[in-house]
Amino acid sequence: MSALPPDDRPRPKSLTDLFVSFTLLALQGFGGVLAVVQRELVENKRWMTRDEFIEDWSVSQILPGPNVINMALIVGGRYFGLKGALVGLAGMIAVPLVLVVALAMIYSQFADHPGVAGALRGMGAVAAGLILSTGIKLIGALKSHVLGWRWCAVLGLSCLVCIAVFRLPLAYVLFGLGSLAFGLSFRKMKP
């Protein structure tokens, strides 16, 4: 994970600011939270640089649990220690939990309606588009990656093929390609 941020950079003003920020972020993240998290933390709040975001998001993805929850723990912990990590977690789950329970109760009443099923299928396409657009926005960070953009592209396409074409379990792909990427990066960084 990245080192502590410099004092002159924007940062959460208080634990309340952190809680409210992550609550609002969670409420925006229907279906494709990666795009929202990147925009809010990097572009709007500037609590992180794009490179820090990519590094921390990578760590968030390999940890067990939802990526965005892991990111809230990392960011909260960076600024306020254990209290911040717990407040970031609470911000991500408190209000959305209440909403999801309410929506589940409503959905149970209308689940058999064909319009509801069609709407949910459409939302899947929107979520895929959000993830793709964020990936495209983050491609620029590969220019400064130790492996260079070509190796990153090869590893990314290999991951796509392993999961989408060969239908390998994510854990195997993550361990295999992740270990390869780690080894290649370590070798390039070694003096």
N, C-alpha and C positions, 0 to 999 in steps of 0.2 A: 504494500500500500504506500501511497505517497506520504512524504514527510508532512509535518504540520505546515499549514499555509502561512505565508508572511503576514505580519500584523497590518500592513497597509491594504490588504485585499478585503473586499466585502466579505462579511461573515454574518451568521445569524446573531441578532442583537441580544437574544435571551432564549431560555428554554421555551418560553411561550411562542416566540417567533419561529423557532424550530418546529414546534408542535403544529402550529397553524400552517406553516409552509408545507409540511409533509401531509397534513390533512387535505389541504387544497390540491396538492399534487395527486394524492390518491383519488380524489373525487373527479379529477380530469382524466384518469387513466383507464377508461373503459375500453378493454380489448387490446390496446397497444400502448402500454405504459412506457416503453423504452423511449419513444419519441417525446413524450411529455417530460419525462425525467431529464433527458438530455437538454431540452429547451429551457426548462426551469432552472436547473442547477448550473448550467454552463452559460447560456445566453442571457437569461433574464436576471437571475440573482448573482451570477458570477462568483459563486462560492467555490467553483472548481474551474480549472482550465480544461480544454478538450482532451488533452493528453491524460490528465488526472482522472477525468471521467472514464476514458477508455480503460485505463489501468484498474480503477476501482470496479467498473462494471464487469470486467473480466474476472476479477476475484469474486464478485457477487454471483456470477454464473456458475462457478465451480463449487461454491459452498452449497450445502443442502438447504432447501427451502426456496421460497420465491425470490427472484433476483432483486426486485425493488425493495423488499423487506430487508434483505442483506445490505443493499445500498443505504437505506435509512440508518441501519445500525452503524455502518462505516462512517457516514457523514456526521451523524450525531456524536459518535465516539471521538471523531477527529476534533470537534470543536468543544465538547463539554464532558468528555470521558464517559464513564459508565452511565451517568445520569442522562447525558445527551443521547446515548445509544438507546436507552429505554424510552425516552421521550420521542425520538424519531420513530421507533417501533409503534408506540401508542398513536402517534399522529397518522401513521399509515393504516392502522387497523380499526381504530375506535368508531369513527363515523361510518366508514364503508361497511363495517360489520353490521351495524344497525340497518343500513340501507339494503344490504344483501338479504338479511333475514326478512325484511318487509317485502322485497321484490320476490323472494322465494314463495312467500305466502300468496302473493298476488298471482304469480306464475302458475301455482298449483291449481288455481281456479280456471285459467285460460290455456293450459298446456296443449289441449287437444285442438285448438282453433288453428286452421291452416295458415292464417295470416301471421300468427305468432311464430310458427315454424319457419315461414319464409323470411320474416324479419331477422330471426336469429342466424339464418344462413347468410343473409346479406351482411350482417355485422362481422362474420368471419372474414369476408373479403376485405372489409374496411380495416380490420386488425392486421391482416397480411400486408396491405398497402402501407400502413403506418410503420410497420417494422422495416419494410423494404426502403421507405423514404429515409428513415433514420440511418440505416446502414449506408446508404448513398451519401448522406451528409457527413458521416464519419470517415469516409474513405480518405479524405485529405490528411488525416492523422497518420496514415500509413507511410507518408513520405519521410517522416522522422523515425519510423520504427527501425530497430536495429537490423532486422532481416531485410528491409526494403520492401517495396510494394509488390514486386514479382513473387517473392516467396510467400508473402501474406496472401496474395491472390491464389496461388497454388494450394495453400493450406485451406483457405476458405472454400474454394471450389471442391477440393477433396472432401471436406466436411459435408457439403451439400450433396455430393454424389453418394457418399456413404450412407447418409440418412434418407435422402429422397429416392434414390435409385435402388440401392442395395438393401434398404430398410434395416440397417444395423442399429442395435440399441444405442441410445445417446451415450450411455455410460462407457461403452466400448470405444466409440468414436472420440469422446472427450479424453479418455485415458490414452488412447493410441496417438491421435493427432496432437493432443495437448502435450504429451511427453516428447513427441518429435519436435514441436515448436519450442518447448522449453529447452531441449538439448541444443537445437540449432542456435537459439538466442544466446544461451550460455556460452557456447563455443565462440560466437562472434564477439561477445562482450569481454571474453577472457583476454588479458594482455599478452 
